Amino acid sequence: MLEFTFNNQTVTGGCVGQTIACTNQKGGVGKTTTVVNLATYLALLGDRVLVIDLDPQGNATSGFGVDRRAVAGSVYDALVDGRPLDELHVATPVAGVRLVPSSISLAGAEVELADKVGRERRLGASIAGIRDDWDWVLVDCPPSLSLLTVNALAGCDSVLVPIQCEYYALEGLTQLVSTINLVREALNPDLDITGVLLTMFDSRTNLSTEVADEVRRHLGDAVFKTVVPRSVRLSEAPSHGLPIALYRPDSKGAEAYALLAGELRERRDRRGPREGARELRGAVA
């Protein structure tokens, strides 16, 4: 059995930036593609967006055309040395989107953080200092349930989970939700589920339709209405260092991420600045 619990707590006060960790320990499900393109379309709607590339592979960094070998600092410096994030973000090709890049050094960050006090909360402490400057902070997590991912879950308001429309779509989701619940119990009781995003949907196959129906049956309203199709253009865009909105804005993938940005904003406005959604339970065999 798999259980998602959505917080029902309403938080009053000034509107602050929404912080979202995009995570799934399975690789190749579209986490980075989602972060890069969702950030872009939120910015095109007029929002201020900060992307934090927490994956040592640095795909979000290169996806924005940033050479991580040429930057003066990275998220590694915030985690290990405590440098403020506002000293580390760099420009991207998208007005309204700034990036805290990854670096090769991030691969060894877990070892270096091992003896640090509050090692699971270091990213959250860094984000707390800058969140009021942004409408959205999107964190691209590595494809593992590592200390880096735990930092993102402990430091963010909510989690966005991309699920690929393939046979093993729900594989590992139980472990991810278990990790989320452990983080809630020990580190971040207000951690919510922003939503589940179906990616790489191929309308030519019955399998994609069956998987999408199965995910919706189990997870209900947690699943975004928007579905991201399998798209050659989406796959090509990172090689040009551009989000899809700047590479092929007329493509189906571009249309999907534009819709997702609108749907995410609607969810935020419906729930309030930091209010969770209603409780949802789904069973996965």
C-alpha positions, 0 to 999 in steps of 0.5 A: 500500500502506498499512502500520500498525505497532503497537509491541510494547514493554512499558513497566514502571513505575507506571500513568500516564494514557493520552494519545490523539489523535483525528485524521483530516484528513477533516472530518465523520467524527465526531472531536469527537463521539467525543472528547466522548462517549467522555470522558463514558462513561469518566468514568461508568465512574469514570475521570478524564478530561481533554479538550483541544480543539486544534481552532480551531473549538472544537466540543468546547468547545461540545459540553460547553456551555462558551462559549469567549468566557467562559473565562479561558484556553485551550490556546492559552495553553499552546502559545504562552505555556507556561501549565500545563494545570492552570491552564487546565482548566474544569468540564463538565456531566460529573463526572469530565471537565475541559476545556482549551478552544479559543479563536479565537486558536488559529487563528493559533497556527501562525504564532506557533509558527513561530519557537519552539524545539521547536514540535512538542513544546510540547503534549507538554511541557504534557501531561507535567506533568499526565498522572499526574493523569488516567486519560485525556487525549483530544485533539480534533485539527483536520481537517488535518495541521497543526502543531497535529495534529503537536503532538498526535501528538508528545505523545500515546501513541497515535492513535484514527482515526474513519472514516466509513462512506461511499464515500470512507472510506479517502481520505486515510488513506494520508497520515495513516498516512504522517504518523504514521510520520514523527512516529514517526521524528522525534518520537515513536517509541513512538506507537501506534494505539489503534484505528480507529472506524467511525462514521456507520454506516447499517444501511439501506444496503448501502454502509455494510456494504460499507465497514465490511467493506472497512475490517475486511478491510484493517485487521483487529484495529485496528478496534474491534468497536463501530460508531457508527450514524448518529444524529439524537440524536448530531447534536442533542446538541451544540446543547444543549451536552450529551454524548449520555449526558446528552441521550438516554442511551436512544439507539442513539448513546449505547449505541454510545459506552458500548460503545466506552468499555468496549472501550477500557478492555479494550484498555488492560487487555489491553495494559498501561499503555503497551504497544502492540498486535501488529503489523498490516499492511493494504493499501489500494489 
